[in-house]
Amino acid sequence: MRETTDQRDKLAITRAIEAHRRGAISRRTMLKILGAAGVGLASYPRRGAAARQATPAAVAIEQPQEVTQFLTDVGGQFRGSTIRVVSEETPPSRAIINLKQQLFEEITGITVEWEVIPLAQVLSRVSQDAASGTGTNDIYYLDQAWVGRFINDTLDPRELLQSKPDLAFPNYNFDDFLPQLVRHIASYGDKVIGPPCDVPVFMHFYRRDLYEQLGLQPATTLQQYMDNAKAINDEFAVAQGTYGTVGQMQSGHYALNCEMTAWLWGHGGSIFTADQQCALGDAQAIAGIDYLRQLQQYMPSAVTTYDWGGQATAIQQGQGGQVITWGEDLPGWDDPASSRVSGLMEPAPLPAPVALRPPEQCGFEETPEIGHQGGSTYSLSRYSENQDPAWVFLQWATSSNTQTLASVIGGGASPMRQSTFDDPRVAAMATVGAGTTRHFPAMLEVITSRMGTEPHLPQWPNIATDIIAVELGKLTTGGYNNSTQEFAQAVTGMVNEAASG
């Protein structure tokens, strides 16, 4: 059978990732191949949140009787079946893996073989499966950057709910997933690739003790955020090694691009304009990048070596008086066994932007806001030979009760459903300590009204990491004659060339 262009692209993805693992090609070359094939690894390597999360207090592992009855009667039809899941390790995935034996496998008699591998290998595995149509894995974990590539290789959960009423999970209610997550993480055109399962998102945190000592209030504007950083830095940087803030500014790392976008978007800028041209040289972008450079004055000098893990550790060690970063870090900061700031970091609303460019004036589905997000889905393979038992499991894994349990036992993991945010078990964990959920109300506010989404173009991973993060890293360490204008002029040409390639 002659290969289609789509199959050739997917096989090229697999070959490129495997060649990079063997050391046969560079990461840059791999990303260019992936970009040309319509996928990306913008989050590669992924944040180490799962490793940093502490185990929270004991939570009752139970589920509604109607769910147990459904799994007994409906899931029991497939007793003896084996379904295979492949994913990256995240707090929600690890929690579900820990729950599945007691709450699913023992009841249904279905075996779930869940393989956790690095994100790049997930992409390779999914690409191989989709190109061959063999369905080796029944359920995929898909990064939002891959939605366009694999939308036709998966089954829309909304259609399954309609077409398989005899397998419909009790009170599954797809509309309970936050619509912003469905739209920005799980959708491509009018299709949905799978239920959302993870959403790291930027939030605002401040040191309550330092703010009280200085008489500060949480910033409501970006200028106030800068002023607070200066006040903290002036008082505590020399005296106790606590700086105004801490960034994630490692040159050449995707984290630096994430850091930059929050300030860029917050000053009315964007990466692209509606005509799909790079906008990093316009006045709003220059203002956002200059803001980042000014804020850098109030950070530890080593900040240009910190990725997101380094930033999280620095805050945990007491090096920062405030920060805007991934909300999933708070449960680790709250752990009294390992953190110097347990109970001191408080969530607050994100400061208001100076200006905000409307999405319709941006290119490639970019949506500017300070609350930079990343996210993923669990998706049912179109090629699975075990679609019915896999669909039963996928519904259970993404149901309200399971996702709520994953949030409270998974170290404050990302909630996807409104019902999870509203659950009394989540409210009960909203206290200081490992696995806290006390930041969930502020997280919900960011997701529903302050969430920013990067451009969705195949070349974005290469642009974000190998162009923007590399060149911005040069600027933030004294290159480009310390001129934001020189940086912007150079990088605009590079981005336009990459985007058109």
Residue pairs with C-beta under 8 A, 6 or more apart in sequence:
3 11
6 131
6 152
7 131
8 131
9 37
9 38
9 149
10 37
10 127
10 128
10 130
10 131
10 149
11 127
11 128
11 131
12 33
12 36
12 37
13 33
13 34
13 37
13 39
13 123
13 124
13 127
14 124
14 127
14 128
14 131
16 25
16 29
16 30
16 33
16 34
16 37
17 30
17 34
17 120
17 121
17 123
17 124
17 127
18 124
19 25
19 30
20 26
20 27
20 29
20 30
20 120
21 120
21 121
28 462
28 466
31 40
31 41
31 461
31 462
31 465
31 466
32 462
34 40
34 41
34 123
34 461
34 462
35 458
35 459
35 460
35 461
35 462
35 498
35 501
36 458
36 459
36 501
37 149
37 458
38 148
38 149
38 458
39 123
39 127
39 145
39 146
39 149
39 458
40 143
40 145
40 146
40 458
40 459
40 460
40 461
40 462
41 119
41 120
41 123
41 143
41 145
41 461
42 143
42 145
42 254
42 374
42 454
42 460
42 461
42 464
42 465
43 119
43 143
43 145
43 254
43 374
44 119
44 120
44 254
44 461
45 118
45 119
45 120
46 88
46 90
46 118
46 119
47 200
47 308
47 309
47 326
47 328
48 309
49 90
49 91
49 200
49 326
49 328
49 329
49 332
50 89
50 90
50 91
50 93
50 94
50 411
52 309
52 312
52 329
52 332
53 91
53 328
53 331
53 332
53 410
53 411
53 412
53 413
53 434
53 435
54 331
54 332
54 335
54 337
54 338
54 411
54 434
54 435
55 411
55 434
55 435
56 331
56 408
56 409
56 411
56 412
56 429
56 433
56 434
56 435
56 436
57 429
57 433
57 434
57 435
59 405
59 408
59 409
59 425
59 429
61 99
61 102
61 103
61 405
61 409
63 103
63 401
63 402
63 405
64 170
64 401
66 170
66 171
67 169
67 170
67 396
67 399
67 401
68 107
70 169
70 170
71 104
71 107
71 108
71 392
71 396
72 107
72 108
74 166
74 167
74 392
75 104
75 107
75 108
75 109
75 110
75 389
75 392
75 393
75 396
76 107
76 108
76 109
78 108
78 109
78 110
78 386
78 388
78 389
78 392
79 108
79 109
79 110
80 109
80 110
81 109
81 110
81 111
81 386
81 389
82 110
82 111
82 112
82 113
82 386
83 110
83 111
83 112
83 113
83 138
83 139
83 384
83 386
83 389
83 390
83 393
84 112
84 113
84 114
84 115
84 136
84 137
84 138
84 139
85 112
85 113
85 114
85 115
85 137
85 138
85 139
85 140
85 141
85 378
85 393
86 114
86 115
86 117
86 122
86 125
86 126
86 137
86 139
86 140
86 141
87 93
87 114
87 115
87 116
87 117
87 122
87 140
87 141
87 378
88 116
88 117
88 118
88 119
88 122
88 141
88 376
89 116
90 197
90 198
90 376
90 413
90 414
91 328
91 406
91 410
91 411
91 412
91 413
91 414
92 197
92 198
92 403
92 406
92 407
92 410
92 413
92 414
93 114
93 116
93 141
93 197
93 198
94 116
94 410
95 405
95 406
95 407
95 409
95 410
95 411
95 413
96 114
96 397
96 402
96 406
97 114
97 116
98 409
99 402
99 405
99 406
99 409
100 112
100 114
100 393
100 397
103 396
103 402
104 110
104 112
104 393
104 396
104 397
105 111
105 112
108 389
108 392
110 389
110 392
110 393
112 393
115 137
117 125
119 143
122 140
122 141
123 143
123 146
125 136
125 137
126 137
126 140
126 142
126 146
126 150
126 153
128 136
129 135
129 136
129 137
129 140
129 153
129 381
129 383
130 150
130 153
130 381
130 383
133 383
134 383
135 381
135 382
135 383
135 384
135 385
137 381
137 384
138 380
138 381
138 384
138 386
138 387
138 390
139 378
139 379
139 380
139 381
139 384
139 390
139 393
139 394
140 150
140 154
140 194
140 378
140 379
140 381
141 197
141 376
141 377
141 378
141 379
142 150
142 154
142 193
142 194
142 376
142 377
142 378
142 379
143 374
143 376
144 184
144 185
144 186
144 374
144 375
144 376
144 377
144 456
145 456
145 460
145 461
147 185
147 186
147 187
147 188
147 193
147 377
147 456
148 188
148 456
148 458
150 193
150 379
151 188
151 189
151 191
151 193
152 382
153 381
153 382
153 383
154 193
154 194
154 379
154 380
154 381
154 382
155 379
155 380
155 381
155 382
155 387
155 391
156 191
156 192
156 193
157 174
157 192
157 194
157 195
157 380
157 394
158 174
158 192
160 167
160 380
160 391
161 168
161 172
161 174
164 388
164 391
167 388
167 391
167 392
167 395
168 395
169 392
169 395
169 396
169 399
171 400
172 395
172 399
173 400
173 419
174 195
176 400
176 417
176 418
176 419
177 186
177 195
177 196
177 416
177 417
178 196
178 416
178 417
178 418
178 444
178 447
178 448
180 447
180 448
180 451
181 196
181 199
181 375
181 416
181 447
182 192
182 196
184 367
184 373
184 375
184 451
184 453
185 196
185 199
185 373
185 375
185 376
185 377
186 192
186 193
186 194
186 195
186 196
186 375
186 377
187 193
193 377
193 379
194 377
194 378
194 379
194 380
194 394
195 377
195 378
195 394
195 398
195 416
196 375
196 376
196 377
196 416
197 376
197 377
197 378
197 398
197 414
197 416
198 375
198 376
198 413
198 414
198 416
199 373
199 374
199 375
199 414
199 416
199 447
200 326
200 327
200 328
200 373
200 374
200 375
200 414
201 326
201 327
201 371
201 372
201 373
201 374
201 414
201 443
201 446
201 447
201 451
202 258
202 262
202 324
202 325
202 326
202 327
202 350
202 370
202 371
202 372
202 373
202 446
202 452
203 324
203 325
203 326
203 327
203 330
203 347
203 350
203 371
203 439
203 442
203 443
203 446
204 218
204 219
204 322
204 323
204 324
204 347
204 348
204 349
204 350
204 351
204 442
205 315
205 322
205 323
205 324
205 325
205 330
205 333
205 345
205 346
205 347
205 348
205 439
206 216
206 218
206 228
206 321
206 322
206 323
206 345
206 346
206 348
207 232
207 242
207 320
207 321
207 322
207 341
207 344
207 345
207 346
208 344
208 345
208 346
209 344
210 216
210 232
210 235
210 236
210 242
210 321
211 217
211 218
211 228
211 321
213 235
214 231
214 232
214 235
216 228
216 231
216 232
217 224
218 346
218 348
218 349
219 225
219 227
219 228
219 322
219 348
219 351
220 349
220 351
220 352
221 351
221 352
221 354
222 263
222 266
222 267
222 291
222 351
222 352
222 353
222 354
224 351
225 322
225 324
225 351
226 291
226 294
226 295
228 244
228 321
228 322
229 244
229 245
229 295
229 298
229 321
229 322
230 244
230 298
231 244
232 242
232 243
232 244
232 245
232 298
232 321
232 322
233 243
233 244
233 297
233 298
233 321
236 242
236 243
236 321
237 243
237 244
237 298
240 318
241 300
241 318
241 319
242 318
242 319
242 320
242 321
243 298
243 299
243 300
243 319
243 320
243 321
244 295
244 298
244 299
244 320
244 321
244 322
245 295
245 298
245 299
245 320
245 321
245 322
245 323
245 324
246 299
246 300
246 303
246 306
246 311
246 314
246 315
246 319
246 320
246 323
247 259
247 292
247 295
247 296
247 299
247 303
247 306
247 311
248 255
248 256
248 258
248 259
248 306
248 307
248 308
248 310
248 311
248 325
249 255
249 256
249 259
249 296
249 299
249 303
249 304
249 306
249 473
249 476
250 256
250 304
250 305
250 306
250 307
250 310
250 473
251 304
251 469
251 470
251 472
251 473
251 474
251 476
251 477
252 465
252 466
252 469
252 470
252 473
253 307
253 465
253 469
254 464
254 465
254 469
255 306
255 307
255 308
255 311
255 469
256 468
256 469
256 472
256 473
256 476
257 464
257 465
257 468
257 469
257 472
258 308
258 372
259 292
260 288
260 289
260 292
260 468
260 472
261 271
261 372
261 452
261 454
262 324
262 370
262 371
262 372
262 452
263 288
263 289
263 291
263 292
263 295
263 370
264 270
264 271
264 280
264 284
264 285
264 288
264 289
264 368
265 288
265 353
265 356
265 357
265 368
265 369
265 370
265 372
265 452
266 288
266 291
266 351
266 353
266 354
266 356
266 370
267 284
267 285
267 287
267 288
267 291
267 353
267 354
267 355
268 284
268 287
268 288
268 353
268 354
268 355
268 356
268 357
268 368
269 279
269 280
269 282
269 284
269 285
269 287
269 288
269 357
269 368
270 279
270 284
270 285
270 357
270 361
270 362
270 363
270 366
270 368
271 278
271 279
271 280
271 362
271 363
271 366
271 454
271 455
271 463
271 495
272 278
272 279
272 362
272 363
272 364
272 366
272 455
272 499
273 279
273 361
273 362
273 363
274 360
274 361
274 362
274 363
275 363
276 363
276 364
276 499
277 363
277 496
278 491
278 492
278 495
278 496
278 499
279 285
279 362
280 289
280 468
280 488
280 491
280 492
280 495
281 485
281 488
281 489
281 492
284 355
284 357
285 488
286 484
286 485
286 488
287 354
289 472
289 475
289 484
289 487
289 488
290 484
292 476
293 475
293 476
293 484
296 303
296 476
299 320
300 314
300 319
302 310
303 311
303 314
304 473
304 476
304 477
306 314
308 325
308 326
311 323
311 325
312 325
312 326
312 329
312 332
312 333
314 320
315 323
315 325
315 329
315 333
315 341
315 345
316 332
316 333
316 338
316 339
316 340
316 341
317 340
318 340
318 341
324 350
324 370
327 347
327 439
327 442
327 443
327 446
328 412
328 413
328 414
330 345
330 347
330 412
330 436
330 438
330 439
331 411
331 412
331 434
331 435
331 436
332 338
332 339
332 411
332 434
333 339
333 341
333 342
333 345
334 342
334 343
334 345
334 432
334 433
334 434
334 435
334 436
334 438
335 342
335 433
335 434
336 342
336 343
336 432
336 433
336 434
337 434
342 432
342 433
343 432
347 438
347 439
347 441
347 442
347 443
348 442
349 442
349 445
349 450
350 370
350 371
350 446
350 450
351 370
353 369
353 370
356 368
356 369
357 368
359 365
359 366
359 367
359 368
362 368
362 455
363 455
363 457
364 455
364 456
364 457
364 460
365 453
365 455
365 456
366 453
366 454
366 455
366 456
367 451
367 452
367 453
368 452
369 450
369 451
369 452
370 450
370 452
371 446
371 447
371 450
371 451
371 452
372 452
372 454
373 447
373 451
373 452
373 453
375 414
378 394
378 397
378 398
380 387
380 390
380 391
380 394
381 390
384 390
396 402
398 416
400 417
400 419
400 420
400 423
403 415
403 416
403 417
403 420
404 415
404 417
404 419
404 420
404 423
404 425
404 426
405 425
406 413
407 413
407 414
407 415
407 420
407 426
407 437
407 440
408 425
408 426
408 428
408 429
408 435
408 437
409 435
410 435
411 434
411 435
412 429
412 435
412 436
412 437
412 439
412 440
415 421
415 426
415 440
415 443
415 444
420 426
421 440
421 441
421 444
426 437
426 440
427 437
429 435
429 436
429 437
429 438
430 436
430 437
430 438
430 440
431 438
432 438
454 460
454 464
457 463
457 499
459 498
459 499
459 501
462 498
463 495
463 498
463 499
467 491
467 494
467 495
467 498
468 491
468 495
471 480
471 487
471 490
471 491
471 494
472 487
472 491
474 480
474 487
475 482
475 484
475 487
479 487
480 486
480 487
480 490
